[in-house]
Structures are given as C-alpha cells and as structure tokens.
Amino acid sequence: PSGYPSPRLPLAYVFFAEQAQAFARRGVEIGVVYPELCTLRRLSLRALLGSRFQVETSVSSVGIHQFAWRGWNPGHARLRHRLFILGARRLLRRYIRERGRPDLIHCQGAIWGGVAGETLSREFDLPFVVTLHSSEILRAQLPPWKKTLVAKTLAHASRVFAVGQALATEASRIAPSAEVEVCPNFINTEFFTAPERAIPSGPLSLLAVGRLISLKGHDVLLRALARSQSDANLRIAGAGAQGPALRDLAEKLGLAERVRFLGQLDREQLRQEYERAHALVHPSRLETFGVVLVEALATGLPVVATACGGPQEILTPELGYLVPPDDVVSLSRALDELQATYATRWAAAGPSCRAAAVERYSDEALVSRLRSVYREVTDESKGSSAPG
C-alpha cells in the first residue's frame, strides 16, 4: 500500500488495512509490506529513536503478517520515491525469507505503492495488480516525471483498477495501452449496520466526516448551514490544519451553539456517530471515491454530497442529494429540502440506503471478485513462464 496505519498514526489509510482484513477473514493468506516515511515536521529525539529505518514485524488479530520499514520522508519527491522502493525491496526480501514467496503483489495506490510494485515485479518475477486512489491523478496535475512513472506502472501491471470512473478515465489518458477497470472501495457492512431511528422531535443532527483541510470543503458547509432555513445541528468528525480557522468561521457565522468539532475518532466512535445522526453531509471539493458515503449509507443514512468525482457514482436520488462543489447556495437549498422532507421521505429510507450499500460495496462481494482476478493473474503468470 501507498499508506498504512501505524502506531504513530493508527487511523491513517485505515481502509487499506480493513480491505486486507476482509481478505484474511475469507481465507486468503495475505501479508503487508509498507515503507512508512514520516514527515520531518514530526522529527524529535524520541521520534528518531522510534523511526531509524528499522524493519518491524507484527501479526494482526486476523493473522495478517505485517512488515514495516520505519523511516523519514526527506521532503524531496524524487528522493522519497527512491527511498520507498528501497524500503519495499528490503521488506519483500524479508517477507520471502520468513513467509515464503507470494503468488502476486497487489499495490494500493500508484504513488508510491504501484511504482514500487512495478519495480519489485520485475526484480522478483512476480505479477502485480494495482488499484488507483489518487486525487493527484484525478486532478490531472501529475508533473511529467511522475506521469512517466505512473504510465510505466499501469502499462506493466497485470490488471489496473480505479475506485471510480472519473479516475479511470484520467488514468487511461496517462497510459492509453492499459485497460483500466472500475473496482470501488468496499467496507465491512457487518460492522456498519443500520439501527432503528425515530423521527426526531427537535432539530436534525447532521454529520460531516473528513480531515479538516481545504479539499474537504467544511468551510462551504458552514456557510451553507448559516444561510439555510434549517435549524439542524452539525457534528464534524476529523482533525487537520484548518481546525482553528473553521472554529473561528463557525463563531463568526453565529453557529457556535449548533456546530461541534469532535476531533479524530476511532472506528467504534465513528460508527456511534453514524448511528446517532440523521444524515451525512459531505461537501468535498474532490473525491476519487467517498468511503464515508458508503459507511453512512450502510448505517441507513441519507447523504447530501457534492458531485466532485466519486460521489456521483455512489448516490442516486433515492439515497440523497448531489450538489455542485463549492456552491454555498445549492448546498443550503439541499439542507432545507432534507429538513422539509425528512419525516415524509427520509425517516423511512434507512433500509433502502443500507440495501444499496450492501449490494454494491460489501466486502464479501468485492473480495470474491478480486479473488477471481487473482486466480486469473497467477494462471496467466504460470502460463507465460512455462517452458516452450
């Protein structure tokens, strides 16, 4: 994976870890090798003792053997690229010594997991597949040297997946010879379940989930809430650099009593927030997919989101509202419509919201699909290496 949870950042890229767990629960022997390169902004004597380019191994609760290389991001993209490959190479050698030779490599993310996977595939004579998640690709903002690396990766992969159609389209422009299939992210629909919800006697409770950064559009949501006729309360789960500015904005807009910033939540806390909410609002400026939308649907919540890439492939009119990104007026109108129709339309929509999430994004269905792909890839690899 291009990212993975660590003791320092236990919720970073948690959906990569949850996908690995889904495979392990269904009998796939799966291991993870991950070079963790921390930002130098976190550098301290204590941190240096914990991350000194050493290899650490662990076994998860579901039997996943995890090999991590704890080091530092030098702050230079080309050097980071080389370090990531160096760490991945070292970890894969260690993995093979201790666990045996894998049948294939699945890279989560082109930068840098996929790029490293392409190198290791050639060096160790292993097939690899890659799933694309990058907003950098979706924005078509890769610098030429990165675009060259990504194009090489996609051209040499046995299979290329993108988590959404918009991302697949941009990837195809980078590597026209690669066949890019859409394979969405998936969630544990047995963990995210739908409780029974009564029609609220007071204001609606809205939930927003995402890092407090400009890309997630929380500033637009606050302005829309202040403009709307809705008296809904808003709870925002997440942490990030924009936290102080967003709190100041809520105060300035007169929303201090209606908006609560929850900070970073663990998975159990997040599930509880979904269960207590009446709707999810996701005002992002750009999304390659939108995992939180699917999690919310699985708990029976209607969703108000922006058409910013992935969400328009998830939401239908039966599941919520789509509005343009960065559009305060449209978002405020959607919030008004949600409140006006909640009792007559959305209060009873929980089962249909959940059914849509389970049918399209359950881990069981998508693990089954990928296992079939793995078999095809390994059979092709054995066939191509057979004598004669």
C-alpha positions in Angstrom: 0.0 0.0 0.0 1.0 3.6 -0.5 -0.1 4.2 3.1 -1.0 2.1 6.1 -1.9 2.6 9.8 1.0 2.8 12.2 1.4 3.1 15.9 2.0 6.8 15.4 -1.0 7.3 13.0 -3.4 4.4 13.8 -6.2 5.8 11.6 -4.1 6.7 8.5 -5.2 4.8 5.4 -7.3 2.6 7.6 -9.4 1.5 4.7 -6.3 -0.2 3.2 -5.9 -2.2 6.4 -9.7 -3.0 6.5 -9.5 -4.4 3.0 -6.6 -6.6 3.9 -8.6 -7.8 6.9 -11.5 -8.7 4.6 -9.3 -11.0 2.5 -7.8 -12.6 5.6 -11.3 -13.3 7.1 -12.2 -15.1 3.9 -9.2 -17.4 3.9 -6.7 -15.6 1.7 -3.1 -15.7 3.1 -2.2 -12.0 2.9 0.8 -10.1 4.1 1.6 -6.4 4.0 4.9 -4.7 3.3 4.9 -1.0 3.9 7.7 1.6 4.0 6.5 4.3 6.4 8.3 7.5 5.6 7.3 10.1 8.2 7.3 13.9 7.6 10.4 15.7 9.0 7.9 18.1 10.8 7.4 15.3 13.3 11.2 14.9 13.9 12.3 14.8 17.5 14.8 12.8 19.5 12.0 10.5 20.7 10.6 10.1 17.2 14.1 9.4 15.8 14.5 6.6 18.3 11.2 5.1 17.1 11.9 5.5 13.4 15.5 4.8 12.4 14.9 2.9 9.2 14.5 -0.3 11.0 12.2 -3.2 10.0 9.4 -4.1 12.4 7.1 -7.1 12.1 3.7 -7.8 13.6 0.7 -10.1 13.2 -2.8 -8.6 13.2 -5.7 -10.1 15.0 -6.9 -11.8 11.8 -3.5 -13.3 11.0 -2.0 -10.7 8.6 1.8 -10.7 8.7 2.8 -7.0 8.5 6.3 -5.8 7.7 7.1 -2.1 8.1 10.2 0.0 7.5 10.1 3.0 9.8 12.0 5.9 8.3 11.7 9.5 7.3 10.5 11.4 4.2 13.3 13.6 3.1 10.9 16.3 1.8 12.1 15.8 -1.8 9.6 13.9 -4.0 12.2 12.1 -6.2 14.3 11.1 -3.2 11.2 9.9 -1.4 10.3 7.8 -4.5 13.7 6.1 -4.3 13.5 5.5 -0.6 10.1 4.0 -0.8 11.3 1.5 -3.4 14.4 0.8 -1.3 12.3 0.0 1.7 9.8 -2.0 -0.2 12.6 -4.1 -1.7 14.1 -4.8 1.7 10.7 -5.7 3.2 9.8 -8.1 0.4 13.1 -9.9 0.7 12.5 -10.2 4.4 8.9 -11.4 3.8 10.0 -14.1 1.4 12.6 -15.4 3.8 10.1 -15.6 6.6 6.8 -16.3 4.9 7.7 -17.7 1.5 7.2 -16.4 -2.0 3.8 -14.7 -2.6 1.7 -15.5 -5.7 1.3 -11.9 -6.6 1.6 -8.3 -5.4 -1.5 -6.1 -5.0 -0.5 -2.4 -4.9 -2.9 0.1 -3.3 -2.3 3.4 -4.9 0.0 4.2 -7.9 2.1 6.7 -5.9 4.1 5.2 -4.4 2.8 1.7 -3.9 2.2 0.9 -7.6 5.5 2.4 -8.7 7.4 0.3 -6.1 5.3 -2.8 -7.1 6.3 -2.4 -10.8 10.0 -2.4 -9.8 9.6 -5.4 -7.4 7.5 -7.3 -10.0 10.5 -7.2 -12.4 13.1 -7.9 -9.8 11.3 -10.8 -8.2 9.5 -12.1 -11.2 6.1 -11.7 -9.6 2.9 -10.5 -11.3 1.3 -7.4 -9.8 -2.0 -5.6 -9.9 -2.7 -2.0 -8.9 -5.7 -0.1 -7.6 -5.7 3.6 -8.1 -7.0 6.0 -5.5 -5.0 9.2 -6.2 -6.7 12.6 -6.3 -3.5 13.8 -7.9 -4.3 11.7 -10.9 -7.9 12.7 -10.9 -6.9 16.4 -11.0 -4.6 15.7 -13.9 -1.8 17.5 -12.0 1.0 15.0 -12.1 4.3 16.6 -13.0 5.9 15.0 -16.1 8.4 12.8 -14.2 5.6 11.3 -12.1 3.4 10.9 -15.1 6.1 8.8 -16.7 6.5 6.6 -13.7 2.7 6.1 -13.4 2.3 5.4 -17.1 5.1 2.7 -16.9 3.4 1.2 -13.8 0.0 1.0 -15.5 1.3 -0.4 -18.7 3.2 -3.2 -17.0 0.5 -4.2 -14.4 -1.4 -7.4 -15.0 -4.6 -5.6 -14.0 -5.4 -2.0 -13.3 -8.3 -0.9 -11.2 -9.6 2.5 -10.3 -12.0 3.2 -7.5 -14.2 5.4 -9.7 -15.0 6.0 -13.3 -13.7 9.6 -13.3 -10.4 8.4 -12.0 -10.3 5.5 -14.5 -10.8 8.0 -17.4 -7.9 10.1 -16.3 -5.7 7.0 -15.8 -6.5 5.9 -19.3 -5.2 9.2 -20.6 -1.9 8.7 -18.8 -1.5 5.1 -20.1 -3.7 4.6 -23.2 -2.5 1.0 -23.6 -3.7 0.0 -20.1 -7.2 -1.4 -19.6 -8.5 0.3 -16.5 -11.4 -1.3 -14.8 -13.6 0.3 -12.1 -13.5 -1.6 -8.8 -14.8 0.5 -5.9 -13.6 0.5 -2.4 -15.5 -1.8 -0.1 -16.5 -1.7 3.6 -17.4 -4.1 6.3 -21.2 -4.0 6.2 -21.3 -6.2 9.2 -19.5 -3.6 11.3 -21.6 -0.7 9.9 -25.2 -1.6 10.5 -28.4 0.3 10.5 -30.2 1.0 13.8 -33.9 1.9 14.0 -34.3 5.7 14.1 -37.3 7.6 15.4 -38.4 10.8 13.6 -36.7 13.5 15.7 -38.9 15.8 17.7 -36.2 18.5 17.6 -33.6 19.7 15.0 -31.9 17.2 12.7 -28.4 16.1 13.6 -26.1 16.3 10.6 -22.7 14.6 10.5 -19.7 15.5 8.4 -16.6 13.2 8.3 -13.3 14.2 6.9 -9.9 15.8 7.5 -10.1 19.5 8.3 -8.3 20.6 5.2 -9.4 22.8 2.3 -10.0 19.9 -0.1 -12.9 18.6 2.2 -14.9 21.8 1.9 -16.0 22.2 5.5 -15.9 26.0 5.1 -18.6 25.7 2.3 -20.7 23.5 4.6 -20.6 26.1 7.5 -21.6 28.9 5.2 -24.4 26.8 3.7 -25.7 25.9 7.1 -25.7 29.6 8.2 -27.6 30.6 5.0 -30.2 27.8 5.1 -33.5 27.9 6.9 -32.7 24.6 8.6 -32.2 24.7 12.4 -30.1 21.4 12.2 -27.1 20.8 14.4 -23.8 19.8 12.8 -21.1 17.5 14.2 -17.8 17.4 12.4 -15.5 14.4 12.8 -11.9 14.8 11.8 -8.7 16.7 12.6 -6.4 18.8 10.5 -4.6 22.1 9.9 -7.8 24.1 9.2 -9.4 23.3 12.6 -8.8 26.7 14.2 -9.9 28.6 11.1 -13.1 26.5 10.9 -13.9 27.1 14.5 -13.4 30.8 14.0 -15.7 30.7 11.0 -18.4 28.9 12.9 -18.2 31.6 15.6 -18.3 34.4 13.0 -21.3 32.9 11.3 -23.2 32.6 14.6 -23.1 28.8 14.5 -21.1 28.2 17.7 -24.0 26.7 19.5 -25.0 24.4 16.6 -21.7 23.1 15.5 -19.5 20.7 17.4 -16.0 19.7 16.4 -15.4 16.1 17.5 -11.7 15.7 16.6 -10.2 12.5 15.3 -12.4 9.4 16.1 -11.6 5.8 16.1 -13.7 3.3 14.2 -16.1 2.5 17.0 -16.6 6.1 17.8 -17.3 6.9 14.2 -19.8 4.1 14.0 -21.6 5.6 17.0 -21.7 9.0 15.3 -23.3 7.5 12.2 -25.9 5.8 14.4 -26.9 9.0 16.2 -27.0 11.2 13.1 -30.0 11.7 10.7 -27.9 12.4 7.6 -24.4 12.7 6.4 -23.2 15.9 4.6 -20.1 15.6 2.5 -19.1 19.0 1.0 -15.7 17.8 -0.5 -14.1 19.7 -3.4 -12.7 16.5 -4.9 -13.1 12.7 -4.2 -11.8 9.8 -6.1 -14.4 7.6 -4.3 -16.0 8.5 -1.0 -15.7 5.7 1.6 -17.6 7.7 4.3 -20.6 8.0 2.0 -20.8 4.2 1.8 -20.3 3.8 5.5 -23.2 6.3 6.1 -25.5 4.5 3.7 -24.7 1.2 5.4 -25.9 2.6 8.7 -29.1 3.8 7.0 -28.3 7.5 6.5 -29.3 9.6 3.5 -26.4 11.7 2.2 -26.0 15.2 0.9 -22.8 15.4 -1.1 -21.0 17.3 -3.9 -20.6 15.9 -7.4 -16.8 16.0 -7.1 -15.7 12.7 -8.7 -16.7 9.6 -6.7 -19.9 10.7 -5.0 -22.0 10.8 -8.2 -21.2 7.2 -8.8 -22.4 6.3 -5.4 -25.5 8.4 -4.9 -28.8 8.1 -6.7 -31.9 10.4 -6.0 -33.3 7.6 -3.8 -30.2 7.9 -1.5 -29.8 11.6 -1.1 -28.8 14.8 -2.9 -26.0 15.8 -5.1 -24.9 19.5 -5.5 -22.1 21.2 -7.3 -18.8 21.6 -5.4 -18.1 25.0 -3.8 -21.7 26.1 -4.2 -23.0 27.5 -1.0 -26.4 28.3 -2.3 -27.1 24.8 -3.8 -25.9 23.1 -0.6 -28.0 25.3 1.6 -31.1 24.5 -0.5 -30.3 20.8 -0.2 -30.2 21.1 3.5 -33.5 22.9 3.5 -35.0 20.2 1.3 -33.6 17.5 3.6 -35.3 19.0 6.7 -38.6 19.7 4.9 -38.9 16.2 3.7 -37.2 14.2 6.4 -40.3 13.0 8.2 -42.2 12.1 5.0 -39.3 10.7 2.9 -36.0 10.1 4.6 -37.0 8.8 8.0 -38.1 5.5 6.4 -35.3 5.4 3.8 -32.8 3.6 6.1 -33.4 0.0 4.7 -33.1 1.1 1.1 -29.9 3.1 1.8 -28.4 0.1 3.6 -29.5 -2.3 0.8 -27.8 -0.2 -1.8 -24.5 -0.1 0.2 -24.6 -3.9 0.8 -25.4 -4.8 -2.7 -22.7 -2.6 -4.3 -20.0 -2.2 -1.7 -20.0 -5.2 0.7 -16.6 -6.7 1.3 -17.9 -10.2 0.6 -19.0 -9.4 -3.0 -15.9 -7.4 -3.9 -13.4 -9.8 -2.3 -15.0 -12.6 -4.3 -14.5 -10.6 -7.5 -10.8 -9.8 -6.7 -10.1 -13.4 -5.8 -11.2 -14.4 -9.2 -8.9 -11.8 -10.7 -6.0 -13.1 -8.6 -6.5 -16.6 -9.9 -6.6 -15.3 -13.5 -3.4 -13.3 -13.0 -1.5 -16.1 -11.4 -2.6 -18.6 -14.0 -1.5 -16.2 -16.7 1.8 -15.8 -15.0 2.4 -19.5 -14.7 1.4 -19.9 -18.3 3.8 -17.2 -19.6 6.7 -18.7 -17.6 6.1 -22.3 -18.7 8.9 -23.8 -21.0 8.2 -23.9 -24.7 
